[in-house]
């Protein structure tokens, strides 16, 4: 943590020197592995601005973009060690130490970004075991992002319109999602999104899992003819963490401001994601994005079959938590209940920005 001392006003009166100083401003260093562009960068800057607003300018957040301070994969360790005060962390980049946080990556039928992020925020700020696991790593959770749900993009005449279509296809996928697709007869391989375009173009893979934003960012619509919109699960162990020692040194008012800023960010980020997804989908259907492709809504009954197929792998996470001395099933049940809670709220009341 860095401190900048405000200016000192000095005056002389009757031979006496009088000095007054403004309160010290607290400047927190933030490690961000992504670039300063796109919806998530806007959300992160919104978080920083909200912290400054809620503390009346007493706390500011200095974001180091594009891995300038440390890479995204190294951020959990850097925040834990105090190299950065805060940073963007993903459970998949430190699965052993952030095993509890990885609950957000388990496949479910819930993928709405507002629902997932709100469920994760409530879980991570109220569940004593989750709070304790972060504290054991010298971390404090402040807020959440999400990837949105997975879709399937296929080249040539290949298409995925039901669970039966996975059999025999070569599909780019990763993590537990790859395990589920393997169980359903697919042959999966993992690669970075930067390599997916070439893999589809050359036929190295028949299909890929992806998101609306990756289709736009990596132009995969140029080499994929069929998009199946499944919105399956997604990455939810994706958020903001702070060094616990630095957090504990703050006043209670400043601590609450940081947590509140993380919560406020979720609504605005989720709204941006939902609006962006709608624009990209419309562009794929019309061709305005650069090329028209077939867009198919993956059936809800098949999405439930995917969810059921994932249960055995979700159970592996439960067993991992049990082995660490926690009640893994209770934790998973709590998370599922929160997903249901916020999905029900969304359906009955709409999103907060629509009310």
N, C-alpha and C positions, 0 to 999 in steps of 0.2 A: 504494500500500500504506500502511496506517495502522498505527501502533504505539501500544499502550496500556501504559504502564509500571506494573508491579505496585507494591503498597504498600511503603513503606520503614519498616522497623522500626528505631527509634532507642533507644538506651539510654545512660545516663551511668554510668560506673564509674571511681572514683578520679580524677575530673576529666577523663576522656577520653571523647569522644563516639564511639560505635560505631554504624554504620548498616549494615543489610543489606537488599538489595532482591531481590525475586523476578525471575525472568527476564521479559523483555519478551514480551508476547503479540502475535502477528502477526494482524491482522484484515484479511482479504481482502474486497474489495467485489465482489459478484456482480450483474451486470445480467441480469435475467430479464424477457422481454417478456410472458410468460403470467401468468395469475392464480394466486393461492395456493389452488388447488383442483384436484381431479382426480388421476389416478394419476401424471402426470409431476411435479406439484408435490411429491407425497409422495416420489418418487424423488430429486428435487433436494434436498429437505430431508435425506433419508437420506445423500446425498453429503456435505452440509455436516456432519452429525453424525459421519459416519465419519472425515472429515478431522480433526475435533476429537478423536475417540477415538484414532486412530492416532498423533497427535502429542502425546498426553497433555495436551491442552488448550493446547498452545503455539501452535497455528494454528486460527483460527476463520474461518468464512465468513459474511459478512453479506449475505443475499439481498435485493435490491430488486425486489419483485414488480410485475407488471402494467405494465412499462415506466416505472416511476416514475423511474428513473435515465436510461435511454435506451430508445427503441423497439426491438422485435425486429429490424427491418430495419436499424437503425443500430448494432446491437451489435458486429458484426465490426470496424467502424471504431473504435468506442469502446474496445474491448479492445486493439486494435492501438495506439491513441494513448495508452493508460494512463488514460483517463477512468474505466474500470472495470478491476479486476485480472483478473476472470474474467467469462464470460458464455456464454449459450446462442447458438450460431451455426448458421445453415443455409447450405449451399452455394448454394442458389437465390437468396439475398439478396445475394450478392457473387460471382456466377459467374466474373468475370474473375480475381479474386484467389484464389478458393477452387476453382479449376478441378479440381485433383486430388481434393479432398475430394468433389466432385460425383459421383465414381464410385459412391457409395452410392445415387444416385437412378436409376441406369440400370436399366431393366426386366429382370428375370430371373424364373425360375420359383420363386425362393426368397423367401419373404416372412415366414417365422416370425420374430418379433421377437428371440428369443434368438439364432437363427442369424445374422441380419443384424447385430445389434449386436456379437456376439462376433467375427464376421469383420471388421467395420470396426475394432474395437478392436485386433485383432492387426495388421491392415494398417497402421493409422495410428501404431502405437507401434513397429513393427519395420521398415517399409519406408523405406529411407534417402531415397528421392525424396520420399515424402509428408512425412516429417519435415522435409526441407529446404525444401519448398514452404511449409509452415506457418512455418518459421523466417524465410523471406524476407519474410513478412508480420508479423514480430515476434510470432508466435503459437506456442503449444505446445498440442497436443491432449491432453486428459485423459480423455475418456469419450464415450459415445454414447447417443443415443436413437434411436427409429425410429417411423414413423407406423403400422406394421403394413401389410398388403397392401390393395390397392384392390378394392372390390366395385362392382357396378353396381345402381343403384336406378332403377326406371322407373315412370312414371305411367300411369293408364288401363289400356288393354289391351296396352301395349308391354311387351316382355320381351326379355332377352338371355340365351339359353340355348346359344348357339354363336357361333363367329366369324362365321358367315354373317348373324347377326342385326344386326350393326352397320350394314350398308349402309342408307343413307337416314335413319338416326336422327339427331336433333339431341341431342348429348350434351355436357354440361358436363365439361370435362377440361382439364388444364394440362400444360405442359412436354412432355417427350418422349412421355409417354403420349397426349397429344392428337395428336401427329404420327403415332403408330402407328395410332390409331383413324381418323384421316383417310385413311391409306393403305388401310384396310380398308373405306372407303366411308362412314364417318360424317361428319357435319358438326358440328365441335366449336366450342365457345365457352368462354372462360374467365371466371370470376367468383369472388368470395370465397364461402366457405361461408355467410356470413350472407345471401347473396342467393339461395341454391339453393332454399330452401323456396318462395319466391315464384315462381321460374322454373318449378318443377315444377307448382305450383298453377295458374298461368295458362297453362301449355302453351308457355312460351317455349322450354323444352327438353323432350324426351321422356324423357330419362334423365340420370343424373349418375353420375360416379365418386365414390366416397366410402369412408369407413372405418366400422367398427362404432361407434367413439366419436363420429364426427360425426353419425351417424344419431341417436344418443341425445341428443347435445348440442343439435342444431338441429331435432329432432323431424321429420325428413323422412319418417319412417314414416307421418305423418299425411296425406301427399300422394303417397306412392309406394306402389304396390300389389304390386310384384314386386321382390324382392331376389335378385340372382344373386351368390352367394358365390364370388368368383374368387380372392381373396387374391393379387393380381397385384403383384409388385414392391413398391413403396412408397418412402418417403423415408428414406434412410439417411445422407445428408449432414446430420446433425442431431445436434449434440453440444456438448461443453463445451470451450471454448478459454481459455487464459490468456495474458496479456501475457508475452512471452518474457523481457524485461528483469527483470520482477518474479520470474518463475520462476527465472531464473539467480541472483538474489540470495539465494534460499533455500538452506538447507543441503541436502546430498544426501538426508538422512533425510526432510526435509520434502517434497522433490520426489518421492521414492518413495512417500510417504504419499498425496500428491495423486493420483498415477497409480493406486495401489492402490485408493483410494476410488472412482475412476472405474470401475475394473474390477468392484469389488464391487457397485456400483450397478446394473450391467447385469443381473445375475441376478435381483435383487429387482424391478427395473422390468419386465423381460420376464415374470416370473411374474404380476405384477399385470395386465399387458396381456392375457395369455392368459386369465386368470380373468375379466377384464372382458368380453372378447369372447364367452366362453361364456355369460355372464349376459345380454348384450344379444341374442345370437342366440336364446336360449331365450325371451326376452321378446317378440321379434318373432314367433316361431312360435306362442306361446301367447296373445299379446295383452296379457300382463301389463305390457308396456312402455307401453301406452296404446292400441294398435290392433294387430290381427292382420294380418299380411301373408303373401304367398306367399314362401317361402324356398327357393331352388333352388341346388344345388351345381353350379357351372360345371364342365364336364367337364375332366379333366386333359389329355386329348388336345388340347382347344381351348386350354387354357392354354399348352401347348407351342407351339401355332401362334402365339399372341400373342408368345411369347418369340422365336420365329423372325422374326416381323414386325418386332420391335424391333432386330434385329441391325444393320440398315443405319444406324440412328440411334446405336446404341452405337458403331459404327465411326467415327462423326463425332467422338465424344469421344476415341477412340484417336488420330485424326488431329490433333485439337486438342493433345493431349499431345505428339505427335511434333513439331508445329510449335513447341512451347515448349522442345524439346530433350530430352525424356524418351522412354523407350521405352513408348509408350502400350499396345501390345499386351501386353508383358510385365507391365505393371501390372494390366491388365484380367484377364489369365490368372491372376495371383497372387490377385486378389480372388475370382475364380470358384473357384479351388482351395480357398480358405478357406471359402467358402460350402458347398462340397461336404464339406469336413472337418467343419464343425460340424453340418451336417445329418445326416451319417453318424453322428456321435457322439450326436445327439439320438435317432435311430432305434434305435441299438444299445444305448445306455445310459440313455436317457431324459434329462429335464432334471436339472440338478444338484440341485434341491430334491426330486426324486423318488428319489434314490439313497440 
